[in-house]
């Protein structure tokens, strides 16, 4: 069943119970993307288009392409681009990131992915095939994601990814194997006295050593959402 929600006021998004919906992780990752004027983004496993759309809304000079293995989700992402008036700067193609189309190789300045976190034998799953594919590593694991990102990026291009902190070792290994050097790193905490729930990372294709660790993002303090977290869900910070 379809539902209509809003990414930001004036920017509607259609979602469907069959497909992975807009999540906090995707919103945080989209906000973490720092494009320069005129750059082009590839959203790997774009689902219904959340990450690419937020990035384009916040950065009016950014163009983006989504790649999604589930045809129904890809079609819904195209509808969402049209609804938000982003179809002139964005497009979505149905396809498998493990078989990246030749026209997508080495042409992107930026790549982003909220990858499947769970193996098929762990973590919450869904009886619906499309939802299970989005949440589990049955169609692609972190090694496949990093390989696809490296193939899609120009030399010096940046890859933005979010991942559970407990999977950090596997993520860094996959990045290294794909010639992606971690450059900027940030941990997200639900509360100050809780363990981190997410890591946000920017890597560079062919980059040198050296990584900047940003201050942690705290979601909630004293029972209230922090101002920094709330700002991520607004359009007050209009960027290029």
Backbone as a ProteinNet text record, in pm:
[ID]
protein_1_A
[PRIMARY]
XXXXXXXXXXXXXXXXXXXXXXXXXXXXXXXXXXXXXXXXXXXXXXXXXXXXXXXXXXXXXXXXXXXXXXXXXXXXXXXXXXXXXXXXXXXXXXXXXXXXXXXXXXXXXXXXXXXXXXXXXXXXXXXXXXXXXXXXXXXXXXXXXXXXXXXXXXXXXXXXXXXXXXXXXXXXXXXXXXXXXXXXXXXXXXXXXXXXXXXXXXXXXXXXXXXXXXXXXXXXXXXXXXXXXXXXXXXXXXXX
[TERTIARY]
83.6	0	87.5	49.8	127.1	85.9	185.5	161.3	233.6	176.6	240.3	288.6	417.5	476.1	552.1	625.5	702.2	845.8	940.9	1081.8	1104.2	1062.2	1059.2	927	881.4	758.9	768.9	668.9	668.5	737.6	796.3	866.2	808.6	703.4	638.5	718.8	693.9	755	651.1	638.1	552	633.2	575.5	640.7	541.7	595.2	513	556	458.7	489.9	576.2	581.6	662.6	811	845.2	983	1033.3	1165.7	1228.4	1194	1151.4	1103.9	1214.7	1182.4	1275.6	1311.5	1441.1	1488.3	1577.3	1595.8	1683.6	1825.6	1873.1	2008.4	2026.1	1927.2	1936.1	1934.9	1853.7	1847.3	1981.9	2040.6	2169.3	2279.6	2277.6	2378.8	2365	2242.8	2220.9	2271.9	2250	2297.1	2449.4	2511.7	2657.9	2730.8	2659.4	2719.2	2753.3	2874.8	2922.8	2968.5	2876.2	2913.9	2970.1	3043.5	3086.6	2994.9	2996.4	2908.2	2926.7	2813.5	2816.2	2856.2	2871.6	2911.9	2792.6	2825.4	2723.2	2736	2621.8	2614.6	2550.5	2604.9	2539.6	2491.9	2362	2302	2286	2374.8	2373.9	2266.1	2179.5	2069.2	1976.3	1930.8	1862.3	1723.5	1666.4	1531.8	1432.6	1352.9	1253.9	1310.3	1442.8	1509.5	1539.3	1534.3	1544.6	1677.8	1790.3	1920.8	1947.7	1928.3	1957.1	1866.3	1740.7	1647.3	1682.1	1713.4	1751.2	1876.4	1973.4	2097.4	2070.3	1984	1954	1873.2	1782.9	1703.2	1792.8	1884.4	1972.1	2083.3	2113.8	2222.3	2168.9	2111.9	2040.2	2125.5	2257.5	2341.8	2392.6	2342.9	2382.9	2289.4	2345.8	2266.1	2293.6	2199.7	2213.4	2148.9	2204.6	2150.3	2132.9	2020.8	1998.2	2006.1	2063	2066.5	1996.9	1893.9	1812.7	1779.3	1805.3	1787.3	1640.3	1553.7	1411.4	1336.6	1278.6	1215.9	1103.2	1021.5	910.9	958.2	1064.4	1119.3	1180.5	1247.6	1306.5	1198.5	1087.9	978.6	919	906	853.2	950.6	1079.1	1178.6	1165.5	1139.3	1118.5	995.3	889.6	769.2	799.5	881.2	915.3	997.8	1087.6	1165	1071.1	973.6	876.5	792.9	747.3	664	735.3	865.3	942.2	1008.2	979.7	1038.4	1188	1236.1	1378.9	1416.8	1320.8	1346.2	1438.8	1459.4	1552.6	1697.6	1717.1	1852.2	1879.4	1774.6	1791.3	1722.1	1776.7	1716.9	1745.3	1669.1	1685.3	1688.5	1781.5	1795.4	1782.9	1707.2	1698	1819.9	1888.2	2006.5	2074.7	2171.2	2243.7	2380	2411.5	2540.4	2657.8	2632.8	2740.8	2770.9	2684.3	2705.9	2686.5	2772.5	2758.2	2762.5	2661.7	2658.6	2784	2835.3	2956.9	2947.7	2828.7	2814.2	2820.7	2819.1	2828.7	2969.4	3062.8	3197.3	3288.2	3343.7	3443	3392	3263	3206.4	3147.8	3142.2	3076	3177.2	3141.8	3223.2	3198	3073.6	3029.1	2950	2957.8	2874.5	2828.4	2706	2652	2576	2575.7	2499.2	2467.6	2340.6	2298.9	2285.1	2392.2	2396.9	2317	2290	2229.1	2323.8	2269.4	2352.4	2363.2	2258.2	2248.2	2278.1	2341.9	2353.6	2217.5	2202.2	2072.8	2035.3	2135.2	2108.4	2101.5	2112	2109.9	2023.7	1987.7	1916.8	1774	1696.2	1556.1	1545	1448.9	1427	1280.4	1245.9	1108	1063.8	940	891.7	875.2	870.9	856.8	992.4	1001	1128.8	1203.2	1134	1200.8	1253.8	1175.2	1218.6	1336.1	1330.5	1440.2	1569.1	1558.1	1676	1738.4	1656.2	1707.6	1775.8	1730.2	1782.4	1895.4	1901.6	2001.4	2099.1	2206	2313.9	2295.6	2171.5	2146	2175.7	2154.8	2180.9	2315.2	2366.6	2497.2	2545.7	2674.7	2730.9	2821.8	2886.9	2964.7	3082.4	3135.7	3243.9	3192.4	3073.2	3013.2	2985.3	2935.6	2903.5	3028.4	3135.4	3258.7	3320.7	3315.3	3368	3291	3157.9	3075	3102.1	3116.5	3144.9	3276.9	3379	3509.8	3503.3	3428.5	3414.1	3341.7	3245.6	3164	3234.1	3325.2	3386	3501.8	3515.4	3636.7	3751.3	3875	3988.1	3977.4	3985.8	3968.3	3824.5	3730.6	3590.3	3566.2	3453.7	3426	3307.2	3322.2	3219	3166.7	3034	2969.1	2888.4	2911.5	2845	2814.2	2704.8	2675.3	2676.9	2710.1	2723.6	2716	2674.8	2673.5	2816.6	2840.9	2976.3	3039.8	2959.1	3015.4	3067.3	3031	3081.2	3196.6	3256.4	3359.8	3477.8	3522.5	3638.7	3610.5	3492.3	3456.2	3445.3	3391.3	3379	3516.3	3606.9	3739.5	3817	3800.1	3865	3811	3679.3	3617.4	3660.4	3670	3716.5	3858.9	3945.6	4086.2	4100.9	4025.2	4032.2	3987.4	3907.2	3855.2	3925.1	4039.6	4119.8	4041.7	3965	3891.4	3950.2	4007	4075	3982.1	3955.2	3871.7	3932.2	3850	3899.2	3827.9	3697.7	3620.7	3526.3	3520.9	3452.4	3373	3249.8	3168.4	3080.9	3073	2986.4	2858	2748.3	2617.2	2574.2	2534	2490.8	2343	2262.9	2121.9	2109.8	2197.2	2206.6	2352.7	2387.5	2527	2578.6	2490.3	2533.1	2507.7	2481.7	2457.6	2570.4	2590.5	2690.4	2646.9	2739.9	2702.6	2612.9	2522	2428	2459.6	2548	2575.3	2708.8	2778.6	2895	2870.1	2915.1	2908.3	3050.2	3076.1	3213.4	3220.8	3321.2	3356	3490.8	3498.5	3623.6	3653.8	3780.2	3821.8	3891.3	3853.2	3916.4	4058.4	4155.8	4294.8	4349.9	4280.9	4324.4	4444	4520	4631.4	4585.2	4680.5	4646.6	4613.2	4547.3	4507.5	4357.6	4300.6	4155.6	4117.6	4015.3	3963.2	3844.9	3850.4	3741.3	3659.8	3533.2	3445.7	3384.6	3341.8	3270.3	3147.1	3114.9	3000.9	2869.9	2774.8	2639	2554.6	2498.5	2410.8	2266	2184.1	2046.5	1957.4	1972.4	1882.8	1961.2	1921.4	1985.3	1876.7	1876.2	1776.4	1633.3	1612.8	1479.1	1432	1517.3	1480.5	1579.3	1528.5	1617.2	1711.2	1837.2	1932.6	1905.6	1951.5	1932.2	2003.8	2120.4	2193.9	2117.3	2059.9	1982.7	1857.9	1787.3	1665.7	1697.2	1810.8	1847.9	1865.1	1908.3	1926.1	1793.5	1683.8	1550.8	1482.9	1559	1503.4	1579.9	1529.2	1596.3	1653.2	1674.9	1729.4	1870.7	1947	2086.1	2092.4	2063.3	2066.4	2209.6	2253.6	2390.9	2397.4	2517.2	2536.3	2532.6
-119.4	0	125	223.5	347	447.9	526.9	633.5	757.8	874	1000.3	1069.2	1097.5	1171.7	1290.9	1359	1475.1	1465.7	1482.2	1489.6	1619.2	1728.7	1861.6	1924.4	2030.9	2097.6	2134.9	2092.3	2120.8	2017	1914.5	1809.6	1673	1630.5	1503.6	1382.9	1270.5	1144.3	1033.8	954.4	836.7	718.6	645.3	525.5	410	289.6	170.2	67	-4.1	-105.8	-218.1	-230.3	-334.4	-300.8	-172.6	-128.8	-58.1	-54.4	9.6	158.1	206.5	344.7	438.1	566.7	666.7	637	628.3	595.5	706.4	707.5	805.4	794.2	670.9	651.4	718.4	702.5	763.2	915.4	970.8	1116.6	1169.8	1102.5	1146.2	1134.2	1026.8	1010.5	1117.6	1144.2	1246.3	1382	1414.7	1542.7	1546.7	1431.2	1420.5	1446.5	1431.8	1452	1599.3	1626	1763.8	1784.4	1811.7	1830.3	1968.8	1977.8	2106.7	2141.3	2267	2314.5	2232.7	2186.3	2118.9	1972.3	1914.6	1773.8	1681	1554.2	1453.6	1336.2	1294.2	1190.5	1064.1	948.7	820.3	765.7	736.6	677	527.9	447.4	302.9	238.2	157.9	97.4	203.7	290.8	414.4	392.7	272.5	251.3	343.4	414.5	506.6	647.3	661.8	786.2	882.4	836.9	928	1003	932.1	996.7	1096.2	1055	1144.8	1266.2	1246.8	1359.4	1460	1412.8	1505.1	1582.3	1511.5	1578.4	1684.1	1655.6	1753.2	1870.9	1843.3	1951.4	2046.8	1991.4	2074.9	2141.4	2085.8	2139.1	2159.3	2275	2297.5	2286.7	2283.6	2268	2125.5	2033.7	1893.7	1817.7	1733.2	1640.1	1498.7	1406.9	1273.5	1167.7	1046.5	928.1	821.4	752.1	641.7	509.2	408.7	272.4	182.7	109.9	29.3	-105.2	-214.8	-348.3	-388.2	-331.5	-365.3	-270.9	-325.1	-240.4	-154.6	-211.9	-135.5	-17.1	-36.5	73.1	179.3	135.4	230.3	316.3	255.8	329.8	430.9	389.7	480.7	596.8	569	675.5	777.6	730.6	823.3	911.1	850.3	927.9	1034.4	998.4	1093	1209.6	1181.8	1290.1	1387.6	1333.6	1418.4	1499.9	1435.8	1503.8	1624.6	1610.9	1716.7	1811.7	1792.6	1880.3	1862.5	1740.8	1713.3	1630.6	1603.6	1514.1	1574.3	1707.2	1768.9	1747.4	1726.1	1706.5	1563.2	1481.3	1345.5	1242.3	1120.8	1008.9	881.1	776.9	649	537.5	445.7	332.3	203.5	107.5	-23.4	-105.6	-163.2	-242.1	-291.4	-379.7	-445.4	-378	-330.3	-265.1	-359.9	-491.4	-587.4	-603.6	-548.7	-548.3	-405.6	-317.3	-174.9	-148.7	-79.6	-50.9	26.6	0	68	219.6	274.2	420	481.7	398.9	449.6	437.1	386.9	361.4	483	526.6	632.4	769.7	796.6	924.1	1009.2	958.1	1030.3	1097	1216	1287.1	1232.9	1190.5	1145.4	1016.6	935.6	815	801.1	753.9	735.8	604.5	544.9	421.1	400	368.8	315.2	165.2	88.7	-50.5	-144.9	-265.3	-368.1	-398.4	-403.4	-423.3	-569	-647.4	-778.8	-889.9	-996.5	-1116.3	-1184.8	-1282.9	-1350.1	-1427.2	-1456.8	-1537.3	-1454.5	-1320.4	-1238.9	-1115.3	-1055	-927.9	-942.7	-836.4	-838.6	-852.7	-929.8	-946.6	-924.7	-927.3	-905.1	-1019	-1064.2	-1169.5	-1121.5	-989.7	-935.9	-932.3	-985.3	-1002.7	-871.4	-767.3	-639.1	-578.2	-586.8	-531.8	-610.5	-744.2	-827.8	-796.8	-773.4	-741	-609.8	-512.8	-382.5	-390.3	-479.7	-485.5	-585.7	-689.4	-795.4	-799.3	-875.7	-880.8	-991.9	-1031.5	-1136.2	-1093.1	-964.4	-915.5	-846.3	-788.6	-723	-704.9	-730.6	-705.1	-583.3	-549.5	-426.1	-430.2	-548.1	-558.9	-524.4	-571.7	-539.8	-390.4	-330.2	-187.3	-103.8	-132.2	-55	-74.6	-194.5	-220.9	-140.5	-139.8	-65.1	84.2	134.4	276.6	314.6	232.9	260.5	259.5	165.9	157.6	279.6	331.9	442.8	577.4	591.1	720.3	753.8	882.6	933.5	919.7	927.9	930.2	1056.1	1038.8	1150.3	1172.2	1094.8	1107	1059.5	1104.1	1074.2	979.8	888.5	789	813.6	825.9	848.9	724.9	674.4	552	559.4	494.9	478.3	329	295.9	153.8	138.6	22	0.1	2	65.3	71.7	-65	-164.7	-297.5	-363.1	-308.5	-360.1	-278.6	-194.6	-103	-174.8	-285.3	-356.3	-406.6	-463.7	-513.3	-399.3	-285.8	-170.2	-119.4	-101.5	-49	-145.8	-275	-374.2	-365.1	-353.3	-343.5	-215.8	-106.1	18.8	5.1	-51.2	-67.4	-155.5	-263.5	-355.4	-289.4	-182.9	-114	19.9	40.2	162.6	288.2	275.1	388.3	418.4	537.9	574.4	655.8	609.3	686.1	823.7	927.3	1063.6	1141	1120.5	1191.1	1091.1	1097.7	994.4	1060.5	1012.6	1066.5	956.7	952.5	859.2	929.5	854.9	904.4	827.7	902.9	843.5	875.5	777.4	807.4	899.6	877.7	962.1	964.5	1060.9	1075.2	954.6	886.7	774.9	639.3	639.1	514.5	488.5	363.4	333.7	394	417.6	472.9	377.8	434.9	354.3	356.1	446.2	460.1	529.7	493.6	571.3	625.8	747.6	815.3	834.7	801.5	804.7	856.1	938.5	981.7	921.1	853.9	797	856.9	855.4	913.6	807.6	799.4	704.3	750.1	665.1	699.4	801.6	825.4	926.6	881.4	977.2	946.4	914.8	880	845.2	971	950.9	1062.8	1079.7	1074.6	1080.9	1183.2	1262.2	1361.2	1300.8	1305.9	1256	1375.5	1381.2	1492.1	1471.8	1578.2	1562.6	1474.5	1400.2	1308	1384.4	1320.3	1372.2	1303.9	1381.7	1330	1355.8	1251.8	1266.3	1327.3	1279.1	1323.2	1353.6	1461.9	1498.9	1545.6	1488.6	1523.7	1507.8	1404	1372.8	1455.4	1541.8	1627.2	1607.1	1615.8	1610	1731.1	1709	1819.1	1914.2	2037.4	2136.2	2094.3	2036.1	1991.7	1884.2	1789.4	1683	1739.4	1829.5	1887.5	1967.3	2031.6	2112.4	2026.9	1901.4	1810.2	1786.2	1792.9	1768.7	1896.8	2004.4	2129.6	2175.3	2280	2338.6	2476	2502.6	2632.5	2651	2539.2	2545.3	2523	2623.6	2612.7	2618.1	2510.1	2505.1	2496.9	2519.9	2516.1	2373.7
0	0	0	-79.1	-88.5	19.2	61.1	157.6	108.8	135.8	99.9	226	228.6	339.2	282.2	367.1	320.4	370.1	278	316.1	392.8	332.8	391.4	348.5	411.8	366.2	218.2	142	-0.9	-86.2	-22.2	-96.2	-56.7	-128.7	-93.6	-140.1	-75.4	-117	-102.9	-207.5	-205	-155.2	-60.1	-8.9	-19.3	-15.2	-33.5	68.6	126	225.1	168.8	36.5	-27.6	-27.3	-12	-28.6	96.2	109.6	224.6	226.3	342.5	352.8	403.3	400.5	449.1	593.9	621	755.3	808.1	938.7	1001	946.2	926.8	875.3	739.3	651	518	525.6	614.6	630.2	680.2	779.1	832.9	727.8	650.9	547.1	439.5	396.6	293.7	339.6	466.5	519.9	529.9	544.9	558.3	426.1	314.7	182.6	163.7	119.7	102.7	-42	-133	-274	-301.6	-409.9	-462.6	-579.9	-618.2	-724.7	-853.6	-908	-1036.8	-1033.7	-914.5	-908.6	-932.3	-961.4	-991.8	-895.2	-841.2	-738.9	-793.9	-754.6	-778.4	-645.3	-635	-516.1	-542.4	-483.4	-504.1	-418	-481	-407.4	-354.9	-444.1	-403.6	-345.4	-357.1	-305.4	-373.5	-294.2	-351.9	-369.8	-354.3	-390.5	-277	-152.6	-38.1	-34.4	-39.8	-22.7	-134.6	-258	-369.3	-368.6	-328.1	-326.3	-217.5	-97.3	9.4	-30.2	-87.3	-128.1	-234	-330.8	-435.3	-381.8	-287.5	-229.5	-150.5	-73.8	8.2	-72.8	-188.2	-271.6	-413.9	-442.9	-569.2	-695.6	-683.6	-801.6	-820.5	-738.7	-747.9	-841.8	-928.1	-1007.5	-955.7	-979.8	-921.5	-1008.1	-997.3	-1062.6	-955.4	-957.9	-865.9	-938.6	-873.3	-925.9	-825.5	-870.1	-779.5	-845.5	-773.6	-830.7	-841.9	-756.3	-757.4	-850.4	-956.5	-1059.2	-1003	-913.6	-857.3	-775.1	-695.5	-616.2	-706.6	-813.9	-908.9	-974	-1010.1	-1071.6	-973.4	-847.3	-745.7	-722.4	-728.2	-713.4	-826.6	-946.6	-1059.6	-1035	-984.1	-952.1	-847.4	-749	-644	-697.3	-787.9	-850.4	-921.4	-992.4	-1061.9	-963.8	-857.4	-757.8	-696.9	-676.2	-610.5	-710.3	-839.3	-939.6	-955.6	-928.2	-936.4	-1058.8	-1145	-1258.8	-1363.7	-1360.7	-1455.2	-1411.4	-1280.7	-1227.8	-1184.9	-1181.4	-1132.1	-1217.3	-1216.2	-1288.5	-1211	-1241.6	-1173	-1276	-1257.9	-1348	-1267.5	-1319.6	-1256.9	-1297.1	-1199.4	-1229.8	-1103.9	-1122.1	-1014.4	-997.1	-877.3	-855.8	-877	-866.8	-890.8	-1039.3	-1122.9	-1268	-1316.8	-1268.6	-1295.6	-1446.4	-1499.9	-1642.8	-1686.7	-1807.1	-1854.2	-1848.8	-1877.9	-1879.4	-1739.3	-1634	-1497.4	-1440.1	-1515.3	-1462.8	-1478.1	-1366.3	-1367.8	-1406	-1384.7	-1431.4	-1318.8	-1196.8	-1088.3	-995	-949.3	-850.6	-710.6	-687	-556	-569.5	-466.7	-460.3	-316	-296.1	-161.7	-154.9	-36.6	-18.4	129	156.2	285	261.5	287.1	241.4	330.4	281.5	367.4	483.4	604.3	722.9	766.3	741.8	803.4	703.6	754.7	674.2	672.6	586	575.7	701.5	787	906.1	1033.7	1023.3	1144.4	1125.1	1234.7	1230.1	1184.3	1198.8	1156.3	1006.4	962	819.7	790.6	663.4	623.7	533.8	548.1	459	315.8	293.9	159.6	91.7	-28.6	-97	-115.5	-159.1	-184	-55	52.4	180	235.9	223.8	271.8	196.7	66.2	-13.8	30.8	68.1	110.6	245.9	334.2	470.7	487.7	403.1	420.7	304.6	322.5	225.6	122.6	98.8	1.5	-140.7	-172.7	-308.6	-320.4	-212	-213.3	-69.7	-44.9	86.7	78.9	189.7	194.4	97.5	70.5	-28.8	-168.1	-200.9	-331.2	-342.8	-234	-234.1	-258.1	-184.2	-198.5	-336.7	-389	-522.9	-627.1	-616.2	-711	-700.6	-577.6	-558.8	-623.7	-603.3	-662.7	-815	-869.9	-1015.9	-1072	-997.4	-1046.8	-1035.6	-938.2	-910.1	-1003.5	-1029.4	-1091.9	-991.2	-1039.2	-947.4	-860.8	-730.6	-638.2	-595.2	-651.8	-614.2	-472	-411.9	-271.2	-256.5	-163.2	-132.4	7.6	20.1	149.1	186.4	306.9	349.2	498.1	539.6	681.5	712.6	838.2	873.1	1025.1	1073.9	1219	1273.4	1386.7	1442.1	1463.9	1498.4	1522.1	1394.2	1279.6	1152.5	1095.6	1179.1	1132.8	1067.4	1126.1	1071.9	930.6	909.6	776.7	676.4	720	631.4	588	683.2	650.8	561	583.5	497.5	355.7	341.8	209.3	137.9	210.4	151.1	100.2	182.5	144.7	21.5	17.7	-96.7	-225.7	-216.8	-334.8	-361.5	-297.3	-317.3	-277.2	-171.1	-114.7	22.8	37.7	161.1	252.1	375.9	468.2	496.1	485	503	613.9	628.8	732.4	799	931.1	1008.1	1120.7	1141.1	1250.1	1310	1442.3	1511.8	1555.2	1551.7	1592.9	1717.5	1821.1	1947.8	1971.1	2009.3	2040.6	2161.5	2262.3	2381.8	2425	2508.6	2549.7	2627.9	2700.1	2783.2	2718	2588.9	2516	2416.4	2376.8	2273	2139.4	2048.3	1917.2	1840.5	1761.1	1683.8	1534.3	1491.9	1348.7	1330.2	1222.3	1181.1	1041.7	1020.3	891.2	841.9	716.9	668.5	525.4	500.9	365.5	330.4	216.1	166.6	29.9	-6.9	-134.6	-219.9	-346.5	-437.4	-468	-433.4	-456.7	-359.7	-248.8	-152.8	-72.1	-17.8	69.2	210.1	294.5	432.1	512.2	623.2	709	711.2	831.7	844.7	950.9	922.2	1015.4	1090.7	1222.9	1306.6	1354.5	1313.7	1349.2	1487.8	1553.1	1680.9	1663	1765.2	1758.9	1743.7	1678.7	1669.7	1776.1	1866.1	1970.5	1927.2	1921.8	1876.1	1984.1	2107.4	2214.4	2341.4	2409	2535.1	2632.5	2751.1	2853.5	2801.9	2723.9	2675.9	2558.3	2504.3	2390.9	2276.1	2153.7	2038.2	2040.9	2007.8	2008.7	1892.5	1906.2	1800.2	1672.2	1686.5	1567.4	1492.6	1566.3	1501.9	1434.1	1502.4	1444.7	1318.4	1315.3	1199.1	1074.2	1093.1	979.7	908.2	982.3	926.6	878.5	865.8	815.5	692.6	628.8	513.2	545.7	672.2	711.4	658.9	654.3	610	459.4	379.8	233.9	185.6	121	75.4	-75.5	-131.3	-277.8	-325.5
[MASK]
++++++++++++++++++++++++++++++++++++++++++++++++++++++++++++++++++++++++++++++++++++++++++++++++++++++++++++++++++++++++++++++++++++++++++++++++++++++++++++++++++++++++++++++++++++++++++++++++++++++++++++++++++++++++++++++++++++++++++++++++

